[in-house]
Amino acid sequence: MNNFFIINLWKEAKNIQKVDFEIELPEIERIRNLPIHEEYFWFKENGTKRKLWLHDYIEIYQVPYLYEHLMEKLECKSHSILGSLLVENFTQADGKAEDMVVLDIGAGTGWVDKTLADLGVKSIVGIDIVPQAAQAAQRQYPGVYENYYVEDLTNLTEITKQALNGRGFNCLICCSALSQGHVPADALRVVYNQVAPNGFIAFNVTQ
């Protein structure tokens, strides 16, 4: 039986890279009842201001550290706390951070895995369906990942399946990606069996 823990918590984020752009959020009353795919913010850079959708990851990931600063602006700290809790639970079970072999689904820019690496995790494999996510992770956090696959989790290539099957993961993490329009529940079922017995599975969910 795998050890699960599901959280919806907040924590002060670590310092992130300084940038030359600004983010402006709309008034809450303007977006309160918007569908998730219509939520937006204003991006200001080099004297220009444009509207971006909150979940337009292809666009957001192309701007270095835009995603991280957007999450900070929204006071969303789950990327920091989920990684910290995964390491905490693993070590409380008499494990060591350097013995963790982590699979991150919906890995995005690598922010949560940078947290894991800073806490001593040596082996992290990321998967995301968006090529720009892998590019951002390599650009912003080089050396964090052992491998990063650009794949559809519900339709993995045979090469990736074989690579994952042979890796021996003892941890699985999915941070802020299990929701409408993100990683589908079917994807979690696909990778569940990649985790060793008595491994740890951590994810958060939207309310």
BATI-107712 format. One record per residue (C-alpha): chain; residue in one letter; x negated, z, y negated. Coordinates in steps of 0.001 Angstrom, whole numbers. Layout:
+--------+--------+---------+---------+---------+
| chaine | residu |      xx |      zz |      yy |
+--------+--------+---------+---------+---------+
|      A |      a |       X |       Z |       Y |
...
+--------+--------+---------+---------+---------+
***
This chain:
+--------+--------+---------+---------+---------+
| chaine | residu |      xx |      zz |      yy |
+--------+--------+---------+---------+---------+
|      A |      m |       0 |       0 |       0 |
|      A |      n |   -1358 |    -953 |   -3394 |
|      A |      n |   -1353 |    1540 |   -6246 |
|      A |      f |     876 |     307 |   -9076 |
|      A |      f |    1150 |    1585 |  -12593 |
|      A |      i |    3338 |      10 |  -15250 |
|      A |      i |    2945 |     993 |  -18892 |
|      A |      n |    4315 |     314 |  -22320 |
|      A |      l |    1928 |    2281 |  -24528 |
|      A |      w |     -51 |    2000 |  -27749 |
|      A |      k |   -3593 |    2957 |  -28622 |
|      A |      e |   -6030 |    2382 |  -31468 |
|      A |      a |   -7810 |    -910 |  -30836 |
|      A |      k |  -11562 |   -1311 |  -30995 |
|      A |      n |  -13087 |   -3052 |  -33975 |
|      A |      i |  -12860 |   -6826 |  -33758 |
|      A |      q |  -14680 |   -9625 |  -35471 |
|      A |      k |  -14264 |  -10025 |  -39231 |
|      A |      v |  -12717 |  -13338 |  -40223 |
|      A |      d |  -11974 |  -15454 |  -43304 |
|      A |      f |   -8247 |  -15956 |  -42725 |
|      A |      e |   -5196 |  -13812 |  -43475 |
|      A |      i |   -2014 |  -13142 |  -41533 |
|      A |      e |    1322 |  -12479 |  -43188 |
|      A |      l |    4307 |  -11280 |  -41191 |
|      A |      p |    7871 |  -12165 |  -42242 |
|      A |      e |   10344 |   -9493 |  -43233 |
|      A |      i |   11717 |   -7794 |  -40154 |
|      A |      e |   15316 |   -8686 |  -41037 |
|      A |      r |   14436 |  -12386 |  -40934 |
|      A |      i |   13184 |  -12281 |  -37357 |
|      A |      r |   15086 |   -9370 |  -35807 |
|      A |      n |   17441 |  -11533 |  -33737 |
|      A |      l |   15255 |  -14578 |  -33201 |
|      A |      p |   14666 |  -15808 |  -29638 |
|      A |      i |   11130 |  -15098 |  -28458 |
|      A |      h |   10039 |  -18728 |  -28795 |
|      A |      e |   11149 |  -18804 |  -32457 |
|      A |      e |    9222 |  -15742 |  -33666 |
|      A |      y |    6689 |  -16733 |  -36289 |
|      A |      f |    4086 |  -15607 |  -38834 |
|      A |      w |    2206 |  -17120 |  -41776 |
|      A |      f |   -1423 |  -18130 |  -41388 |
|      A |      k |   -3478 |  -18403 |  -44591 |
|      A |      e |   -6940 |  -19988 |  -44663 |
|      A |      n |   -8987 |  -21839 |  -47300 |
|      A |      g |   -6199 |  -21635 |  -49835 |
|      A |      t |   -3542 |  -23078 |  -47548 |
|      A |      k |    -622 |  -21320 |  -45892 |
|      A |      r |    1220 |  -22556 |  -42848 |
|      A |      k |    3820 |  -21287 |  -40437 |
|      A |      l |    2781 |  -20662 |  -36847 |
|      A |      w |    4911 |  -19589 |  -33925 |
|      A |      l |    3911 |  -16313 |  -32317 |
|      A |      h |    3753 |  -17814 |  -28845 |
|      A |      d |    2143 |  -21138 |  -29702 |
|      A |      y |    -983 |  -20171 |  -27813 |
|      A |      i |   -2535 |  -23624 |  -27849 |
|      A |      e |   -2596 |  -23503 |  -31643 |
|      A |      i |   -3517 |  -19826 |  -31962 |
|      A |      y |   -6369 |  -19834 |  -29442 |
|      A |      q |   -8154 |  -22612 |  -31313 |
|      A |      v |   -8799 |  -20302 |  -34282 |
|      A |      p |  -11516 |  -17769 |  -33362 |
|      A |      y |  -10119 |  -14223 |  -33171 |
|      A |      l |   -6722 |  -15205 |  -34585 |
|      A |      y |   -4933 |  -13854 |  -31525 |
|      A |      e |   -6758 |  -10525 |  -31700 |
|      A |      h |   -6066 |  -10063 |  -35407 |
|      A |      l |   -2437 |  -11044 |  -34922 |
|      A |      m |   -2005 |   -8408 |  -32225 |
|      A |      e |   -3705 |   -5852 |  -34463 |
|      A |      k |   -1391 |   -6798 |  -37329 |
|      A |      l |    1572 |   -6272 |  -35010 |
|      A |      e |      98 |   -2904 |  -33958 |
|      A |      c |     122 |   -4022 |  -30331 |
|      A |      k |   -2628 |   -2042 |  -28595 |
|      A |      s |   -1699 |   -2580 |  -24961 |
|      A |      h |   -4757 |   -4794 |  -24445 |
|      A |      s |   -6986 |   -1818 |  -25067 |
|      A |      i |   -5016 |     870 |  -23303 |
|      A |      l |   -4135 |   -1073 |  -20147 |
|      A |      g |   -7774 |   -1862 |  -19427 |
|      A |      s |   -8747 |    1732 |  -20130 |
|      A |      l |   -6062 |    3070 |  -17807 |
|      A |      l |   -7069 |     730 |  -15015 |
|      A |      v |  -10640 |    2024 |  -15127 |
|      A |      e |   -9439 |    5613 |  -15457 |
|      A |      n |   -7179 |    5396 |  -12404 |
|      A |      f |   -9841 |    3659 |  -10339 |
|      A |      t |  -12501 |    6243 |  -11158 |
|      A |      q |  -10109 |    9151 |  -10613 |
|      A |      a |   -9706 |    7828 |   -7068 |
|      A |      d |  -13469 |    8398 |   -6575 |
|      A |      g |  -14405 |    4816 |   -7435 |
|      A |      k |  -16973 |    3616 |   -9940 |
|      A |      a |  -16304 |    1114 |  -12702 |
|      A |      e |  -19171 |   -1074 |  -11528 |
|      A |      d |  -17479 |   -1369 |   -8105 |
|      A |      m |  -14273 |   -2793 |   -9550 |
|      A |      v |  -13551 |   -6446 |   -8737 |
|      A |      v |  -10783 |   -7452 |  -11124 |
|      A |      l |   -8429 |  -10434 |  -11148 |
|      A |      d |   -6738 |  -10934 |  -14529 |
|      A |      i |   -3722 |  -13249 |  -14564 |
|      A |      g |   -2623 |  -14620 |  -17921 |
|      A |      a |   -6083 |  -13683 |  -19160 |
|      A |      g |   -5757 |  -15360 |  -22550 |
|      A |      t |   -8734 |  -15036 |  -24880 |
|      A |      g |  -10304 |  -12290 |  -22781 |
|      A |      w |   -9598 |   -9354 |  -25068 |
|      A |      v |   -8441 |   -7007 |  -22306 |
|      A |      d |  -11369 |   -8012 |  -20104 |
|      A |      k |  -13823 |   -7345 |  -22928 |
|      A |      t |  -12433 |   -3802 |  -22836 |
|      A |      l |  -13071 |   -3647 |  -19083 |
|      A |      a |  -16610 |   -4975 |  -19490 |
|      A |      d |  -17334 |   -2418 |  -22214 |
|      A |      l |  -16203 |     290 |  -19785 |
|      A |      g |  -18661 |    -829 |  -17143 |
|      A |      v |  -16745 |   -3366 |  -15043 |
|      A |      k |  -19155 |   -6018 |  -13780 |
|      A |      s |  -16939 |   -8456 |  -11855 |
|      A |      i |  -13928 |  -10034 |  -13590 |
|      A |      v |  -12135 |  -13265 |  -12737 |
|      A |      g |   -9596 |  -14676 |  -15184 |
|      A |      i |   -6782 |  -17178 |  -14741 |
|      A |      d |   -4683 |  -18801 |  -17448 |
|      A |      i |   -2673 |  -22014 |  -17552 |
|      A |      v |   -3802 |  -22834 |  -21107 |
|      A |      p |   -7207 |  -24598 |  -21363 |
|      A |      q |   -7660 |  -23306 |  -24914 |
|      A |      a |   -7538 |  -19753 |  -23555 |
|      A |      a |  -10560 |  -20365 |  -21341 |
|      A |      q |  -12366 |  -22010 |  -24249 |
|      A |      a |  -11627 |  -19045 |  -26511 |
|      A |      a |  -12795 |  -16550 |  -23884 |
|      A |      q |  -16092 |  -18380 |  -23444 |
|      A |      r |  -16561 |  -18707 |  -27192 |
|      A |      q |  -15678 |  -15134 |  -28119 |
|      A |      y |  -16702 |  -13087 |  -25081 |
|      A |      p |  -19468 |  -14944 |  -23244 |
|      A |      g |  -20696 |  -13218 |  -20125 |
|      A |      v |  -17538 |  -11190 |  -19522 |
|      A |      y |  -16191 |  -13385 |  -16715 |
|      A |      e |  -17631 |  -14133 |  -13322 |
|      A |      n |  -15214 |  -17087 |  -13232 |
|      A |      y |  -12306 |  -18270 |  -15366 |
|      A |      y |   -9801 |  -20680 |  -13808 |
|      A |      v |   -7417 |  -22898 |  -15752 |
|      A |      e |   -4606 |  -23039 |  -13207 |
|      A |      d |    -856 |  -22822 |  -12724 |
|      A |      l |    -475 |  -19674 |  -10639 |
|      A |      t |    2612 |  -21014 |   -8919 |
|      A |      n |     744 |  -24169 |   -7876 |
|      A |      l |   -2885 |  -23216 |   -7293 |
|      A |      t |   -5323 |  -25860 |   -6114 |
|      A |      e |   -6754 |  -25379 |   -2641 |
|      A |      i |  -10252 |  -24894 |   -4050 |
|      A |      t |   -9086 |  -22025 |   -6247 |
|      A |      k |   -7036 |  -20489 |   -3434 |
|      A |      q |  -10095 |  -20398 |   -1193 |
|      A |      a |  -12257 |  -18964 |   -3958 |
|      A |      l |   -9762 |  -16177 |   -4676 |
|      A |      n |   -9172 |  -15420 |   -1003 |
|      A |      g |  -12851 |  -14809 |    -455 |
|      A |      r |  -13538 |  -12679 |   -3505 |
|      A |      g |  -12276 |   -9296 |   -2286 |
|      A |      f |  -10400 |   -8084 |   -5352 |
|      A |      n |   -9639 |   -4385 |   -5518 |
|      A |      c |   -7874 |   -4580 |   -8901 |
|      A |      l |   -5290 |   -6860 |  -10496 |
|      A |      i |   -4314 |   -6742 |  -14153 |
|      A |      c |   -1708 |   -8625 |  -16162 |
|      A |      c |   -1544 |   -7585 |  -19795 |
|      A |      s |    1358 |   -8577 |  -22042 |
|      A |      a |    2022 |  -11703 |  -20003 |
|      A |      l |    4921 |  -10794 |  -17699 |
|      A |      s |    7828 |  -11874 |  -19858 |
|      A |      q |   10055 |  -14803 |  -20711 |
|      A |      g |    8004 |  -17938 |  -21328 |
|      A |      h |    4798 |  -16378 |  -20003 |
|      A |      v |    3614 |  -15587 |  -16471 |
|      A |      p |    6651 |  -15844 |  -14146 |
|      A |      a |    7412 |  -13136 |  -11602 |
|      A |      d |    6701 |  -15651 |   -8845 |
|      A |      a |    3092 |  -15761 |  -10007 |
|      A |      l |    2668 |  -12020 |   -9478 |
|      A |      r |    3898 |  -12419 |   -5921 |
|      A |      v |    1399 |  -15232 |   -5345 |
|      A |      v |   -1611 |  -13082 |   -6223 |
|      A |      y |    -377 |   -9729 |   -4924 |
|      A |      n |   -1943 |  -10271 |   -1521 |
|      A |      q |   -5277 |  -11086 |   -3144 |
|      A |      v |   -5708 |   -7355 |   -3782 |
|      A |      a |   -7228 |   -5195 |   -1066 |
|      A |      p |   -5198 |   -2368 |     522 |
|      A |      n |   -5288 |     721 |   -1697 |
|      A |      g |   -6333 |   -1452 |   -4627 |
|      A |      f |   -4914 |   -1042 |   -8112 |
|      A |      i |   -2372 |   -3269 |   -9862 |
|      A |      a |   -1746 |   -2711 |  -13570 |
|      A |      f |     659 |   -4495 |  -15871 |
|      A |      n |    2939 |   -3810 |  -18802 |
|      A |      v |    6411 |   -5156 |  -19452 |
|      A |      t |    8506 |   -5847 |  -22528 |
|      A |      q |   11419 |   -3567 |  -23260 |
+--------+--------+---------+---------+---------+
***
